[in-house]
Amino acid sequence: MLKCYATLVAASVAAALAVSAAAPAVGTAQSPLANHLPAVPLPSQSVTVQAVLPHGATQDVPSNAAIPNQTPGQGTTTDRTAIADSTAPDPYDPLAILHPQEIAPLDLEFTDEDRQRKLPVRVYLPANSTGQAPTPQPVVLFSHGLGGSRQGSTFLGQHWAKRGYIAVFLQHPGSDEEVWRNTRLNQRRSALVQAANSQQLNARKSDVVSVLDQLEKWNQQPAHPLVGRMDLTRVGMSGHSFGARTTQQVSGENPWGRAQTTDKRLRAAIVMSPSVPATGNPDRAFRNVTLPWLLMTGTNDDSPLGDQTPESRRRVYPALPPGDKYELVLNDAEHSVFTDRRLPGEAKPRRPEHHRSILALSTAFWDAYLRDDPAAKTWLQGTGPRSILDTADLWQTK
């Protein structure tokens, strides 16, 4: 079983291994996974909720910031002004901010009584300035990488919420920041590797089910901050690294020919840093994926353990059946591109347009498949992505 998860380990601990040597000693607060922490602390309302479930189950640029005009065709960002002029008749813009107010994350926690497992979540809730009861909105779940927490990838939660989505960021005990936080510096690598196992992956899959069950309860609970806010018939799943493996396995991947594990409440999935199973045929693992999938990776989305490479990550897309499948490969992007901060051990400087591309394509994907927006789908399947991407980035659909 450990051999079977060699690739999973490689994909999941990439960030942790790159910075473990620079991490502080036990007792200090700084994370060795600095990229999982928000670049700017955000105000957070902390609420603890106990509930019984029915069954067990660095440099960032705001999405609407201007990017200087550059010459296309030289590994640089294309001229935004020229693109805006050429696409003026198309009103769809996935980077437009619909809720401009800054989002104060809402931290909640509940207990899955069947498993005796406390599950923290962070919710990015769109601001309601109308004074009237808000219309229920689609929900997007996000699963963090190994050693991370619900506090990571804030740029995603903020933008999705400003586009009207209820963004729920999970935290998975046993494979979260607690794995390394109270561990000696020279033992952190071993602790992280040990946490990337089948037991933790199965626990994460059950966490997704538990959170969806709990959201249904909160949606009906009088006086709860989330009461009536969520349209739980329109739910998307997403995650990065170990969270990508979690996402793959709850939305259609079937690596060992076992019964399907797709949660029927999910309508679409975004997989950031995907990976193929360590053993078996990728075609078999992914041939029954029926949900819309958007894969995102980079040309330098590597693993320090050597078992997961940018090339192996790109073996997922060819194995998927046709129909609402997409792949984005960002030129020069490394493993931490889907997080808030680059890793100290990464060789290349960050490119702010990468976050802009991730936000644009993920938002269009959610709009197309969670809101059934025909303009978003036309943009996604037409020339829209090329108006955002660098000329060296790869974008393909099938």
Secondary structure, DSSP 8 states (H G I E B T S, - for coil): -TGGGHHHHHHHSHHHHHHGGGS--TT----S-GGGS-SS----EE-------SS-------TT-------TTSSS---HHHHHHHTTT----TT--S--S----EEEEEEETTTTEEEEEEEE-----SSS----EEEEEEE--TTB-TTS-HHHHHHHHHTT-EEEEE--TTSBTHHHHTS-GGGHHHHHHHHSSHHHHHHHHHHHHHHHHHHHHHHHSTT-TTTTTEEEEEEEEEEETHHHHHHHHHTT--TTS------TTEEEEEEES----SSS-HHHHHTT--S-EEEEEEEE---TTSSS-HHHHTTHHHHS-SSSEEEEEEEEEEGGGGSSS--TT-SS---HHHHHHHHHHHHHHHHHHHS--HHHHHHHHTTHHHHHS-TTSEEEE-
